[in-house]
Amino acid sequence: MTNDQIDVALTPPMGWNSWNCYGATITQEKIKTQADAIVKLGMHKYGYIYVNIDDGWQGDRGGKYNAIQGNSKFPDMQGLCDYIHSLGLKIGIYSTPWTKSYAGYTGSFGHENEDVKQWVEWGIDFLKYDWNMWDPKEPSEEYVKRICDAIDLTGRKIVVSLSNTAPISNAHNWSKYANMWRTTGDIVDTWDSMSNIGFAQSDWAKFARPGHWNDTDMMVLGFVGWGKNQQLTRLTYDEQITHMTLWCILAAPLILGCDLTKSDGFLLEILTNRELLSVNQDPLGVQGYIVYKDGKIEVWTKPLQNGNRAIGVFNKGESTAEVKISWNEIGIHNNLCVRDFWHYKNLGKISDISTIEVNSHGVRIFVAGRKL
C-alpha cells in the first residue's frame, strides 16, 4: 500500500506551521495560542485547518513504543493533540529520517515504525519529514518509502510533507509516496527570495496532481521572526498580493508562518479571498504555468475543473507597467467573459487586445470562462 491510495491532500493543504514565527523556541502553549487564533479569526472556515509543530518539540525516546516523546516544552503531547482536535482542526508534527534534526533534536532514523505508532496514538494528521542536507547520504526513495510504509500499516490518513530542497532528479520516485515536497530551500521575507522561488517552478509542474503537490515553502506574510524578534514582513503591499496570487496559481500548499494573534485587516483580506482560494483549491489539481514573457512581464495561466482558466499578469520590474495582452495568443477567446479577482468585479466579454496596468512587483489576476 502506498500513499497514492490514501485520500488525503486531494487539494493543496492549508494551515499554519511554527517555524517562520518561533523557530526552535516553539512551546506547547504557543501552539495552542495559534490554534485559538485560527478559530477566533474564522480562518478554518476558509480551509486553514492544519496546525503544524516544526522542529524543537522532540525529547528523548520512551513510552510503550520507545518513540520520541515531547521535551520539557511539550509536557503533554496527547493533551495538545486532543485540544487541537477539539477546535475542529488537525495537528501536524515534525521529524527527520536522520538521527538528529536541523535544530539538534532526536530524529526517526531506524525507529520509523515506533515513532509512527506513537503519532497515530496521539492522533497526528500531518508529518513534515525533513532530511538534513549536510548528511552525506542523498535523500532517496528508500527513506520516503520507509516512513510511508510505516504510516500505511497503521491505516491512519496522515499527510506526508518532505522538506527541504528535494532534488528534481529523484522526483519520479518519492512523489509516488509523499503528498507534498519542498522544491526549494528556505524562504525569507524579501522580494528576491519569494520571487526567485515562485517564478522558478515550471519544471516541477508535471509532478503536481491531486494528493501530490510541489511545495514552495511556507508563506512569509504577517509577523515573522524565526524565533527571534518578530517583525512585520518586509514584503510591500503589492509584493504580498503577488506572493499569495502566485502560490495559488502554482497550486502550492498554503501554509502560513506568521503570528496570527497579530493579524490585521489587510492580511486577512489577502488570506481569505475566496475567489483566489478557489483557484488554489481547484479539484483538477493542475499547477499553473507561464505562457508569455516579455522582459519583466510574465503571464501565467492555470486550467480549472469547470473549464475556466485563471490568468495572472505579473510585473517583476521596478516601475508600474502598462501591459498589452493578446488574449487570443494565450488561449482566451473573444466569446469568453473575464472577472478580476482582486477587484471583485466582472469585466464582461473581452476584446482581442487589452491594456492592463500592473504595479511594480505587482499582479493582476483574472478568470476567463463562458460563465462566471
C-alpha positions as CSV (number, residue, x, y, z in Angstrom):
1,M,0.0,0.0,0.0
2,T,1.3,3.5,-0.9
3,N,0.2,7.0,-0.1
4,D,-1.4,7.1,-3.6
5,Q,-4.2,5.0,-2.0
6,I,-4.8,7.4,0.9
7,D,-7.3,10.1,0.0
8,V,-5.7,13.0,1.8
9,A,-4.5,16.3,0.4
10,L,-6.6,16.0,-2.7
11,T,-6.2,19.7,-2.9
12,P,-3.2,21.6,-1.5
13,P,-3.1,21.6,2.3
14,M,-3.8,24.8,4.1
15,G,-2.8,25.8,7.6
16,W,-0.1,27.1,9.8
17,N,3.5,26.0,10.8
18,S,5.5,27.2,13.7
19,W,9.0,27.6,12.2
20,N,8.8,31.1,10.5
21,C,7.3,32.5,13.6
22,Y,9.1,30.7,16.5
23,G,11.9,28.6,15.1
24,A,13.1,26.1,17.7
25,T,11.7,28.2,20.5
26,I,8.2,26.7,20.0
27,T,6.2,25.5,23.1
28,Q,3.0,23.7,23.7
29,E,1.3,26.9,24.8
30,K,2.4,28.8,21.7
31,I,0.8,26.1,19.6
32,K,-2.4,26.4,21.5
33,T,-2.4,30.2,21.1
34,Q,-2.1,30.0,17.3
35,A,-4.8,27.3,17.0
36,D,-7.1,29.6,19.1
37,A,-6.3,32.4,16.7
38,I,-7.2,30.4,13.7
39,V,-10.7,29.7,15.1
40,K,-11.2,33.2,16.5
41,L,-10.4,34.8,13.1
42,G,-12.6,32.2,11.4
43,M,-9.8,31.1,9.1
44,H,-10.7,27.4,9.5
45,K,-13.9,28.3,7.5
46,Y,-11.7,29.1,4.6
47,G,-9.7,25.9,4.7
48,Y,-6.8,26.7,7.1
49,I,-7.1,23.6,9.3
50,Y,-3.6,22.2,9.9
51,V,-1.7,23.4,12.9
52,N,1.8,22.0,12.4
53,I,4.6,21.8,15.1
54,D,8.0,22.2,13.5
55,D,11.5,21.3,14.8
56,G,12.0,21.8,18.5
57,W,9.4,19.6,20.2
58,Q,11.4,16.4,20.4
59,G,12.7,14.9,23.7
60,D,14.2,11.5,24.5
61,R,12.8,8.2,23.4
62,G,10.4,6.4,25.7
63,G,6.8,5.3,26.3
64,K,5.4,2.0,25.3
65,Y,6.7,2.2,21.7
66,N,10.2,3.6,22.6
67,A,9.2,6.5,20.4
68,I,10.2,10.2,20.5
69,Q,8.4,11.9,23.4
70,G,7.8,15.6,23.9
71,N,10.5,17.5,25.7
72,S,10.1,19.9,28.6
73,K,8.4,22.5,26.3
74,F,5.8,19.9,25.3
75,P,4.9,18.0,28.6
76,D,1.5,16.7,27.3
77,M,1.5,15.8,23.6
78,Q,-1.7,13.8,23.9
79,G,-3.4,16.6,25.6
80,L,-2.2,19.1,23.0
81,C,-3.4,16.9,20.1
82,D,-6.8,16.4,21.8
83,Y,-7.1,20.2,22.3
84,I,-6.4,20.9,18.6
85,H,-8.9,18.3,17.5
86,S,-11.5,19.8,19.9
87,L,-11.3,23.0,17.9
88,G,-12.2,21.2,14.7
89,L,-8.6,21.5,13.5
90,K,-5.9,19.0,12.5
91,I,-2.4,18.7,14.0
92,G,1.0,18.1,12.4
93,I,4.3,17.1,13.8
94,Y,8.0,17.2,12.6
95,S,10.7,14.6,12.3
96,T,13.6,13.6,10.1
97,P,15.0,10.4,8.6
98,W,18.3,11.1,10.2
99,T,19.4,10.7,13.8
100,K,19.3,14.4,14.6
101,S,17.2,17.3,13.2
102,Y,18.4,20.6,11.9
103,A,18.0,22.1,15.4
104,G,19.8,19.1,17.0
105,Y,16.8,17.2,18.3
106,T,16.1,13.5,18.1
107,G,15.3,12.1,14.6
108,S,13.5,9.0,13.5
109,F,16.3,7.0,11.7
110,G,15.9,3.3,12.5
111,H,12.8,3.9,14.6
112,E,10.2,4.8,11.9
113,N,7.6,2.2,13.0
114,E,7.9,3.1,16.7
115,D,7.5,6.8,16.0
116,V,4.6,6.4,13.7
117,K,2.8,4.2,16.2
118,Q,3.2,6.9,18.8
119,W,2.0,9.6,16.4
120,V,-1.1,7.6,15.5
121,E,-1.9,7.1,19.1
122,W,-1.6,10.8,19.7
123,G,-3.8,11.5,16.7
124,I,-1.3,13.2,14.4
125,D,-2.7,14.2,11.0
126,F,0.3,15.7,9.2
127,L,4.0,14.9,9.1
128,K,6.8,17.2,8.0
129,Y,9.7,14.9,7.3
130,D,12.9,17.0,7.0
131,W,16.1,15.4,5.7
132,N,19.4,17.0,6.7
133,M,21.2,18.2,3.6
134,W,24.5,18.1,5.4
135,D,24.3,14.4,5.7
136,P,26.4,12.6,3.1
137,K,23.6,10.3,2.1
138,E,21.4,11.7,-0.6
139,P,17.7,11.6,0.2
140,S,16.1,8.8,-1.7
141,E,13.0,6.7,-2.3
142,E,14.2,4.3,0.4
143,Y,13.8,6.9,3.2
144,V,10.5,8.2,1.9
145,K,9.0,4.7,1.4
146,R,10.1,3.6,4.9
147,I,8.1,6.2,6.7
148,C,5.1,6.0,4.3
149,D,5.0,2.2,4.7
150,A,5.0,2.6,8.5
151,I,2.1,5.0,8.2
152,D,0.2,2.8,5.8
153,L,0.5,-0.2,8.2
154,T,-1.5,1.8,10.8
155,G,-4.3,2.7,8.4
156,R,-4.3,6.3,9.6
157,K,-4.6,9.1,7.0
158,I,-1.6,11.3,7.5
159,V,-0.3,13.9,5.1
160,V,3.4,13.4,4.4
161,S,5.4,16.5,3.6
162,L,9.0,16.2,2.6
163,S,11.5,19.0,3.3
164,N,13.8,20.5,2.1
165,T,15.2,21.2,-1.4
166,A,14.0,18.0,-2.9
167,P,16.2,17.0,-5.9
168,I,14.0,17.0,-9.0
169,S,16.1,14.2,-10.5
170,N,14.5,11.8,-8.0
171,A,11.0,13.3,-8.0
172,H,9.5,10.5,-10.1
173,N,10.5,8.1,-7.2
174,W,9.4,9.7,-3.9
175,S,6.5,11.7,-5.4
176,K,4.7,8.3,-5.6
177,Y,4.5,8.3,-1.8
178,A,4.6,11.8,-0.4
179,N,1.7,14.2,-0.5
180,M,3.9,17.3,-0.9
181,W,7.6,18.1,-1.1
182,R,9.7,21.2,-0.9
183,T,11.1,22.2,-4.3
184,T,13.4,24.9,-2.8
185,G,15.5,26.0,0.2
186,D,14.1,28.1,3.0
187,I,12.1,31.2,2.0
188,V,12.7,34.6,3.8
189,D,10.5,37.7,3.7
190,T,12.2,39.6,0.8
191,W,11.1,40.1,-2.8
192,D,14.2,38.4,-4.2
193,S,13.6,35.2,-2.1
194,M,9.9,35.0,-2.7
195,S,10.0,35.8,-6.4
196,N,13.0,33.7,-7.2
197,I,11.3,30.7,-5.7
198,G,7.8,31.3,-7.1
199,F,8.7,32.1,-10.7
200,A,11.1,29.1,-10.9
201,Q,8.6,26.3,-10.6
202,S,7.9,25.4,-14.3
203,D,10.0,22.2,-14.4
204,W,8.1,20.8,-11.4
205,A,4.6,21.2,-12.9
206,K,4.4,17.7,-14.3
207,F,4.6,16.2,-10.8
208,A,1.6,18.1,-9.3
209,R,-1.7,16.3,-9.1
210,P,-4.5,15.7,-6.6
211,G,-2.9,14.2,-3.5
212,H,0.7,15.2,-4.5
213,W,1.9,18.9,-4.5
214,N,5.0,20.9,-5.2
215,D,5.7,22.9,-2.0
216,T,7.2,26.3,-2.5
217,D,7.7,26.7,1.3
218,M,5.6,28.4,4.0
219,M,4.3,31.9,3.3
220,V,6.1,35.0,4.6
221,L,3.1,37.2,5.2
222,G,2.3,38.9,8.6
223,F,4.6,38.9,11.6
224,V,7.6,36.6,11.3
225,G,10.7,36.1,13.2
226,W,12.1,32.6,13.1
227,G,12.4,32.5,16.9
228,K,14.0,36.0,17.2
229,N,12.3,39.4,17.5
230,Q,9.2,39.3,15.3
231,Q,8.7,41.9,12.6
232,L,6.1,42.7,10.0
233,T,7.0,41.1,6.7
234,R,9.4,43.1,4.6
235,L,7.3,42.5,1.5
236,T,5.5,45.5,0.3
237,Y,1.7,45.7,-0.2
238,D,2.0,44.7,-3.9
239,E,4.6,42.0,-3.1
240,Q,2.3,40.4,-0.6
241,I,-0.5,40.2,-3.1
242,T,1.9,38.8,-5.7
243,H,3.0,36.2,-3.1
244,M,-0.5,35.0,-2.4
245,T,-1.6,35.1,-6.0
246,L,1.5,33.2,-7.3
247,W,1.2,30.4,-4.7
248,C,-2.5,30.0,-5.6
249,I,-1.7,29.7,-9.3
250,L,1.1,27.2,-8.6
251,A,-1.4,25.0,-6.6
252,A,1.1,25.3,-3.8
253,P,0.2,24.3,-0.2
254,L,-0.8,27.4,1.7
255,I,1.0,27.0,5.0
256,L,1.2,30.2,7.0
257,G,4.2,31.0,9.1
258,C,3.2,34.2,11.0
259,D,2.0,35.1,14.4
260,L,-1.8,35.0,13.8
261,T,-2.5,36.9,17.0
262,K,-1.1,40.0,15.3
263,S,-3.2,39.7,12.1
264,D,-4.6,42.9,10.7
265,G,-7.4,43.5,8.2
266,F,-5.1,43.6,5.2
267,L,-3.5,40.3,6.0
268,L,-6.9,38.6,6.5
269,E,-8.2,40.1,3.2
270,I,-5.3,38.5,1.4
271,L,-5.6,35.2,3.1
272,T,-9.4,34.9,2.8
273,N,-10.1,35.9,-0.7
274,R,-12.5,33.0,-1.5
275,E,-12.3,33.5,-5.3
276,L,-8.5,33.3,-5.2
277,L,-8.5,30.4,-2.8
278,S,-10.8,28.6,-5.3
279,V,-8.0,28.7,-7.8
280,N,-5.6,27.2,-5.4
281,Q,-8.1,24.6,-4.2
282,D,-9.4,23.7,-7.7
283,P,-10.0,19.9,-7.7
284,L,-8.5,19.5,-11.2
285,G,-5.1,19.9,-9.5
286,V,-3.2,21.4,-12.3
287,Q,-0.2,23.6,-11.5
288,G,-0.2,26.9,-13.3
289,Y,2.5,27.6,-15.9
290,I,4.0,30.5,-17.8
291,V,2.5,31.2,-21.3
292,Y,4.1,34.6,-22.1
293,K,7.2,36.6,-21.1
294,D,8.4,40.0,-22.2
295,G,11.2,41.4,-20.2
296,K,10.0,41.7,-16.6
297,I,6.4,40.9,-17.5
298,E,5.2,37.3,-17.1
299,V,1.7,35.8,-17.8
300,W,0.8,32.6,-16.1
301,T,-2.3,30.5,-16.5
302,K,-4.0,27.7,-14.6
303,P,-6.7,25.5,-16.1
304,L,-9.7,24.9,-13.8
305,Q,-12.0,21.9,-13.5
306,N,-15.1,23.8,-14.7
307,G,-13.4,24.7,-18.0
308,N,-12.4,28.2,-16.9
309,R,-8.8,29.5,-16.7
310,A,-7.1,31.7,-14.2
311,I,-4.6,34.2,-15.7
312,G,-2.0,36.0,-13.7
313,V,-0.2,39.1,-15.2
314,F,2.9,39.7,-13.1
315,N,5.2,42.7,-13.2
316,K,8.7,41.8,-11.9
317,G,10.0,45.2,-12.8
318,E,10.8,48.3,-10.7
319,S,8.1,50.6,-12.1
320,T,4.4,50.4,-13.0
321,A,3.9,48.9,-16.4
322,E,1.1,49.1,-19.0
323,V,0.9,45.6,-20.4
324,K,-0.8,44.9,-23.7
325,I,-2.3,41.4,-23.6
326,S,-3.4,39.5,-26.7
327,W,-5.9,37.2,-25.1
328,N,-6.1,35.0,-28.2
329,E,-2.4,34.4,-28.1
330,I,-2.7,32.9,-24.6
331,G,-5.7,30.9,-25.5
332,I,-8.5,33.1,-24.2
333,H,-11.0,33.7,-27.0
334,N,-13.4,36.6,-27.6
335,N,-16.6,34.9,-26.6
336,L,-15.4,34.4,-23.0
337,C,-16.1,36.6,-20.0
338,V,-13.5,37.8,-17.6
339,R,-13.5,38.5,-13.9
340,D,-10.9,40.5,-11.9
341,F,-10.4,38.5,-8.7
342,W,-8.6,41.2,-6.7
343,H,-11.1,44.0,-7.6
344,Y,-14.0,41.6,-7.2
345,K,-15.8,42.6,-10.5
346,N,-16.8,41.2,-13.8
347,L,-15.2,42.9,-16.8
348,G,-17.6,41.4,-19.4
349,K,-16.6,39.8,-22.7
350,I,-13.1,40.6,-23.8
351,S,-11.7,42.0,-27.0
352,D,-8.6,40.6,-28.5
353,I,-6.2,43.2,-27.1
354,S,-6.4,44.7,-23.6
355,T,-4.1,47.2,-21.9
356,I,-3.6,46.4,-18.2
357,E,-1.8,48.5,-15.7
358,V,0.3,46.4,-13.3
359,N,2.1,47.9,-10.3
360,S,5.8,47.3,-9.7
361,H,6.3,43.8,-8.2
362,G,2.5,43.5,-8.5
363,V,0.0,41.3,-10.2
364,R,-3.5,41.3,-11.8
365,I,-5.4,38.1,-11.8
366,F,-8.3,37.2,-13.9
367,V,-10.5,34.2,-14.5
368,A,-11.9,33.7,-18.0
369,G,-14.8,31.4,-18.9
370,R,-18.2,31.1,-20.6
371,K,-20.0,31.6,-17.2
372,L,-18.6,33.4,-14.2
